[in-house]
Amino acid sequence: MALTHFDAKGDAHMVDVSDKPVTDRIAVAEGHVKMAPDTYAMIADGRAKKGDVLGVARLAGIMGAKKTPDLIPLCHPLPVTKVALELTLDPDLPGVHIQATVKTAGQTGVEMEALTAVSTAALTVYDMVKAVDKAMEIGGLRVLLKDGGKSGRYEA
């Protein structure tokens, strides 16, 4: 299988999607922020000095999805029709599990938007509580689902 972001000379280029039909597309991605038990308790109890950690991270994730083509050089700007983030406290990590769902009707998929949403939300969690826990780990970033377009459905 050829990589579509490189031309015959091996130079990076934006893929031409002008001949592709507009179809409904969806992508779901996930990731997590693992932290110390005391940091987890602080977030769960709403004691973070910077405010509502999960609420701010949710908004940051939405903004991140919308800014994806500004951050990833070869991503197409897309008319994103839905961005939803679920941030769930997980005592088993301990930490925050993050899942993003992104939808569009377009000529290319929204996997990068979903991954960027999760990444931005995770970085925001880190930023909001780094004063008390610099050892937090961000991980597990992956696409869970992608559907629509020529390549069809993918589920992890």
N, C-alpha and C positions, 0 to 999 in steps of 0.2 A: 504494500500500500504506500503510495507516495504522500509526502507531507505537502499539504496544500498552501502553506504560507511561504513556500520557496518556489521561485521560477526555475526555468530550465538551466540557468547559469548558477543557481544556488543562492541568488539574492532574495532577501526577505521582501515580501509584497503583501498587500491586502488582497484577499481573495475576491474575485469578481462574482458577485451573487446575483447580478442583474437578470440572468436567465432562469433563476430558480423561482418556483411559484411561492406565493405568500401562503403560509400554513400556520395554524395554531401551534405554538411551541411552549414547552414547559421544562423547567429544570429544578431539581431539588438538590441542595448540597448540605453538608453538615460538617461540624468541627466542635472542638471543646477547648475550654480553658481549665487546666488543672491547677489547684492552689492549696495552700496550707489550710488545715481545718479551721483555724481562727479567722482567716480571711473569708472562707466560706460562710462561717457563722455571722460575720460582720455584714456581708451582703444579704444573707437570708433574713437577718434581723433589721435591715434597713438602717444600719449605723455608719455607712460610708460617708465620709466628710464631703465628698463631691456630689452627693445626692443619690438619686434613683439609678443605680448602676445598670440594671437590666433595661429600664426604659430608655435611658440615653443610648445604650448599646444597640437597642432595636432601631432607634432613629438613625444612628450612624450606619447600620447595615443597609437600611433603605437608601440612604444617600450614597453609600458605596456602590450599590447595584446601579444606580442612575449615572454614576460617574465612571463606570468601567471603561468606556472607550477613551476617556481622558488619561487613564492609568496604564492600560494594556495597549501597546502601540498598534497592533494589527486588528483590534476588535472594531466591528462596525457599530456606529451609533444606531440604536434600535428604539422603536417606540414601545418601551416597557409598559405593559398594561396592568401588571400586578407585581408587587414585592411584599412578601409577608415573612416575618421572622418570628420564630419561637425560641425563646431563651428559657431553659429549664434548669432549675437548681438540681444538681445530682450529688447526693451525699456520698455515693460510692466512689466518685472521682477523688476527692471532693472537688466540686467546681461547677461550671456552667456548660451545659450542652446547648449548642446553637444549631438551628436548622432554618434554612432559607428556601422559599419557593418563589420563583420568578416566572412570569408568563409574558408572552408577546404574540402578536400575529405578524410574522415577518418572513424574511428570506434566509435567515440564519438563526442558529440556536442561542439560548441564553444560559448555557452552562457557566460561562465566564462571569456573567452577572451574578449568578447564584453563589459561585465560589468567592467572588469579591465581597458580596454581602456578608457572608459568614466571616471572612477574614477581617473586614472592617469592624464588625461587631465584636469579634474576639480581641482585636487590638484596643478597642474602646474599653472593654472590661479591664484589660491589663492597665491601660492608662489611668483609669479611675481609682484603682486600688494599689498601684505600684508602690506608693509610699509605705505601705505596710507589708508588701510581699513581692520583692523583686525576683523571686525564684519561680514565679508562675510559669507554666508551660502551655503553649498553644499547640494543638495537634489535631490529628484525625481528620484533616481537611480532605473532603472527597465528594464526588458527585454520586448521589444515591439514585437519581432518576433523570432521564432526559427523554423527551418524546416530541415527535413532530419532525417533519422534513424527510429527506430522501433516506437517511440512515435509520429511520424508524425509532423504535423504543429501546432504551437501555435501562436496566435496573441492576444495581449493585447486589 
